[in-house]
Structure formats: C-alpha cells, structure tokens
Amino acid sequence: MPTGTLSLHPVSDGTFVARPEYFGASGLPRPHPEFFSPGGAAWLPIGCFLVRGGQRLVLVDAGLGPDLQRLPHGMRLVGGQLLTGLRALGVTAADITDVICSHLHADHIGWLFDADARPVFARAAIWIGQGDWRHFVTGAGEMLPHIREGLRDSAVSGVARLIDRDTTIAAGIAALLAPGHTPGHLCVAVSSGQQRALLVGDAITCPIQLDEPTWHSMGDVDPVLAARTRERLWRELEDEHTVGVGAHFPELRFGHVGPGARGRRFGYTEGSLR
Ligand SMILES: [Zn+2]
C-alpha cells in the first residue's frame, strides 16, 4: 500500500445502478448473486480518489456532480456527494491542486465546473488525455454544454494540461495511457517504494469482467482495444506489489489478481490504505 509521504483516500460521489445490459449481457449466463441483487441491479459507487503527497492534493476524477442521469434499461447515476466526502477528509475544493480525469464521460467530470461553467476547483490544474480532448471537447463526443465551455476556457487560461504519453504528475503519481473505453483514457499509478496502487478508472468497470471476459462496458468507444487494455491491466494486477481499483468497483475496495479455480480470480485486499 502507498504509505510514507503519500496517502490515498477513496471518495464516492454517489451511486451507479448498473444492470447486466451495461456489460452487453442481456441474460445472465450465471446468476452472479455476489454482484447483482435479486432485482438484477448492481449498486456501484461513482468513485473518485484523493491523493495527498507533499504540497499536492490530487483528485482523480470529479464524479457526476449534483445531478441524476438516466441510462437505458432502467440504469441510472445519482451524484452529488464528492464535496461532502472531501470535507469529511478536511479538504475543501480550493485546496485541490490537481484534478486528473481518467476520461471525459459525465460521471467523471461533473464537479469540474458549476452550471455557469466556472471552475469548482479554482486553484487546480486539470489533466486530461489528449485523445479524450479530441473526442469529447473538440470532437462529436457527448458532453454537457457547461462542462465543454468550462474546459475550453481552461485551455485558453492554461489550466488544462493535455497528456499524450505516460506522464509524472507529482512525485509518486503518474498518469498512464490506457485507451479503449475512451480514446484518451488514463490510469493513475500511485507508488511508494515497491508498492503500487493502480487507479484504473473505467478501463475495468468491475472485477466481474475477469470472470466474464466477454463482458465489455457500455460506452466503450473501441471495444476491441478496451478488451486488450483490460487484459493488460489484469496482468499488471498479478504483480505481487500492485493493487488496483476502478471508479465503479464495489465499495471502492482495492484488490489483486491471483490464481483461482477458473484460472485467475480477483481478490480484495484487506486493510486500509490510509
Ligand atoms: Zn464511469
């Protein structure tokens, strides 16, 4: 676990009610009662992570914001809790020095700007994969108008920093290219000594995809590349010193890939990262 000078705190902005259809599975080949409730829904977080290190307070992903978004098949996202969660950690929006966006889907950037397109994290640099900038901000990708306007302003003011290669953001904190779910999707590696925590964003939606490798994620812009990236990340999580968590992993718990009855299994790591 990252300790010493770095600390890592999961904070959920709210709830993502997912159904098998999200993963491209219309029926359930196996019931997966560990994941889907009897009504067929998985109640997942809308994850963000706060990394404290030296003078930097880095937020990884900015939730859905104070909003509700309805998705097909009765799925929905309900956000709004991020700033409350940060306050519980003794952090205000003005304290954040950097926001790293794993990607530019609505449930990862909702708190970046208020309804008038003014920055919520007024002092923060915003780090974004260049492929996502091209797809969502200057391209045709779907994005709420006030977020797009805020991002365009932040490019003019120099607040937006575009990433086109693996990049060190601060000591022990690196953004790594992990395209597929979106063209410029980033993972964030937090390292301390030999230990490494990998924040995989939506490159892996849930550990269940290790058991069901044909399940993709609704919204994968390039499903073939996304599957390749997922497999690469599973392999990284086999490393004994690496743990990982995605933005929608149940309870935002970290885990690790080890041997299992069907080849490999994802096991949650016990203990706290704080
Ligand atoms: Zn997401």
Boltz pocket constraint, residues with backbone or C-beta under 6 A from the ligand:
constraints:
  - pocket:
      binder: B
      contacts: [[A, 105], [A, 107], [A, 108], [A, 202], [A, 247], [A, 248]]
      max_distance: 6.0
